[in-house]
């Protein structure tokens, strides 16, 4: 039975059990990710001498961060699948010929969410829920176009909005409680949440209803 029917408590327990014996590597990876992200932001302040250089470095830093985030998702996807994982996963977004498509998909994702939030909070939340799988698809399926990636996430999450929203709310609660441990708990909570998210992603993709919906769409377009 798919974990989408047992979401929340069970999926987090499954994630925690899956991480047993892997905590050192997973936490080390997360720390390295945070350090690289912070360094890339500090470079902007250090090397920018005028508005032009600042804006240029800002664009480069944003693109770098977006690609780095794809590597973060790839790492925890491998962890969730019990596949080989390493620090090299962090650079998966920088490999291949489709770097511009990955950046384009991530930028378009955040633009859609920001527009939704600007118009009204609820549309922004709706689009975030429906498009939340975009980074996973970019890490997992490298040959997709920008629009195909967003479309795939939108269709995969169809009819599962409440389950995804509840998952996010519980994840936020877990991360918030981890801050009560002087931020140390966050080193365990974040990997647990990301691994849970990766498990949830696989369950959503393997849901038979998605296969049926895809076949129906193909039939309608034929």
C-alpha positions in Angstrom: 0.0 0.0 0.0 1.3 3.4 -0.9 2.5 5.6 1.9 0.4 8.4 0.6 -2.4 6.7 2.5 -0.3 6.5 5.6 1.3 9.9 5.4 2.5 11.9 8.3 3.5 9.8 11.3 4.4 6.7 9.4 6.4 8.4 6.7 8.5 10.3 9.2 9.1 7.1 11.2 10.1 5.3 8.0 12.6 8.1 7.3 14.0 8.1 10.8 14.6 4.3 10.6 16.1 4.6 7.1 18.6 7.2 8.4 20.0 4.8 11.1 23.7 4.3 10.5 23.7 7.2 8.0 23.5 10.2 10.3 27.2 11.1 10.2 27.3 11.2 6.4 23.9 12.9 6.0 24.6 15.6 8.6 28.0 16.2 7.2 26.5 16.7 3.7 23.9 19.1 5.1 26.6 21.2 6.9 28.7 21.3 3.7 25.6 22.4 1.7 25.0 25.2 4.2 28.6 26.4 4.2 28.8 26.5 0.4 25.4 28.4 0.2 26.6 30.9 2.8 30.0 31.4 1.0 28.3 32.0 -2.3 26.2 34.8 -0.7 29.2 36.4 1.0 31.1 36.5 -2.3 28.5 39.0 -3.6 29.3 41.4 -0.8 33.1 40.9 -1.0 33.6 41.4 -4.8 30.8 43.8 -5.7 32.3 47.3 -6.1 29.3 49.0 -7.9 25.7 48.3 -8.8 26.6 46.5 -12.0 29.0 44.0 -10.4 26.6 43.5 -7.5 23.6 42.7 -9.8 25.8 40.5 -12.0 27.1 38.5 -9.0 23.6 38.4 -7.5 22.3 36.7 -10.7 25.2 34.3 -10.8 24.7 33.5 -7.1 21.0 32.8 -7.5 21.7 30.5 -10.4 24.4 28.7 -8.4 22.1 28.3 -5.4 19.2 26.9 -7.5 21.5 24.3 -9.1 23.0 23.5 -5.7 19.5 23.0 -4.3 18.8 20.4 -7.0 21.9 18.5 -5.8 20.4 18.6 -2.3 17.2 16.9 -3.5 19.2 14.3 -5.5 21.2 13.4 -2.4 18.2 12.8 -0.2 16.4 11.0 -3.0 19.3 8.5 -3.1 19.2 8.2 0.6 15.5 7.5 0.6 15.9 4.8 -2.1 18.8 3.2 -0.3 21.0 3.9 -3.4 24.6 5.0 -3.4 24.8 8.6 -2.1 27.9 10.9 -1.8 29.0 14.5 -1.7 29.2 14.4 -5.5 25.4 14.4 -5.6 25.6 18.0 -4.6 26.9 18.9 -8.1 24.4 16.9 -10.1 22.6 20.1 -11.2 25.8 21.5 -12.8 26.3 18.4 -15.0 25.0 17.8 -18.5 23.7 20.0 -21.3 20.5 21.1 -19.6 21.7 23.5 -17.0 19.8 26.3 -18.6 16.6 24.2 -18.4 17.1 23.4 -14.8 17.7 27.1 -13.9 14.7 28.1 -16.0 12.4 25.6 -14.3 13.5 26.7 -10.8 13.2 30.4 -11.6 9.7 29.9 -13.2 8.7 27.9 -10.2 9.5 30.7 -7.7 8.0 33.3 -10.0 4.7 31.5 -10.2 4.7 31.1 -6.4 5.6 34.7 -5.7 2.9 36.0 -8.1 0.4 33.7 -6.3 1.5 35.1 -2.9 1.4 38.7 -4.2 -2.1 38.3 -5.6 -3.4 36.5 -2.5 -1.7 34.1 -0.1 -4.0 31.1 -0.9 -3.1 31.0 -4.6 0.6 31.1 -3.7 0.2 28.2 -1.3 -1.8 26.3 -3.9 0.9 26.7 -6.6 3.6 25.8 -4.1 1.8 22.5 -3.2 1.1 21.6 -6.8 4.7 22.5 -8.0 6.6 21.3 -5.0 8.0 18.2 -6.8 9.8 20.3 -9.5 13.2 20.1 -7.8 12.8 16.3 -7.4 11.9 15.9 -11.1 14.9 18.0 -12.1 17.2 15.8 -10.0 15.6 12.6 -11.0 14.7 13.1 -14.7 17.3 15.2 -16.4 16.0 15.3 -19.9 12.7 17.2 -19.2 12.0 20.6 -20.6 11.1 23.6 -18.4 7.4 23.4 -19.0 7.3 19.6 -18.9 8.9 19.6 -15.5 6.2 22.0 -14.1 3.5 20.1 -15.9 4.6 16.8 -14.5 4.6 18.1 -10.9 1.2 19.8 -11.4 -0.3 16.5 -12.7 1.4 14.3 -10.1 0.1 16.3 -7.2 -3.5 16.5 -8.6 -6.1 15.4 -6.0 -3.4 15.1 -3.3 -3.3 18.8 -2.2 -4.5 18.2 1.3 -2.1 15.3 2.0 0.8 17.4 0.7 -0.3 20.4 2.7 -0.6 18.4 5.9 2.8 16.9 5.3 4.3 20.4 4.9 2.6 21.6 8.1 4.0 18.6 10.1 7.4 19.2 8.6 7.3 22.9 9.7 6.3 21.8 13.2 9.2 19.3 13.3 11.7 21.9 12.1 10.3 24.6 14.5 10.6 22.3 17.5 14.2 21.4 16.5 15.2 25.1 17.0 14.3 24.7 20.7 17.4 22.5 21.0 19.7 25.5 20.4 19.6 24.7 16.6 21.5 21.4 17.2 18.3 19.5 16.7 18.0 21.1 13.3 20.9 19.0 12.1 18.8 15.9 12.6 15.4 17.3 11.8 16.2 18.7 8.4 17.7 15.5 7.0 14.7 13.6 8.4 12.2 15.9 6.8 14.1 15.9 3.4 14.3 12.1 3.4 10.6 11.9 4.3 9.9 14.3 1.4 11.9 12.1 -1.0 9.9 9.0 0.2 6.7 10.9 -0.3 7.8 11.9 -3.8 8.4 8.3 -4.8 5.0 7.3 -3.4 3.3 10.1 -5.3 5.0 9.1 -8.6 4.1 5.4 -8.1 0.5 6.1 -7.2 -1.7 4.2 -9.8 -4.1 7.2 -10.1 -1.3 9.2 -11.7 -0.8 6.5 -14.3 -4.5 6.5 -15.0 -4.6 10.3 -15.3 -1.6 10.3 -17.7 -3.3 7.7 -19.9 -6.5 9.8 -20.0 -4.5 12.9 -20.9 -2.8 11.0 -23.7 -6.2 9.7 -25.0 -7.7 13.2 -24.9 -4.7 14.7 -26.8 -4.8 11.9 -29.5 
